[in-house]
């Protein structure tokens, strides 16, 4: 007896409809590789406004105090094991 297969769904399509903020940030390049539609709305921006900020939108919106802490925060992830 075979088990029914679930339809293939890309993770981008799946997280694109979640009502939660989901983004993938490339730590080394310090850029956003993916964000779902909830991020812009929850931050009070339109998707077009976030797009206009480019792939470094997160860095552009961070408070200066948080931006200053960013290198130390990213460095912690450099030694974190996968999983």
Order of alpha helices (4+ residues) and beta strands (2+ residues): alpha-beta-beta-alpha-alpha-alpha-alpha
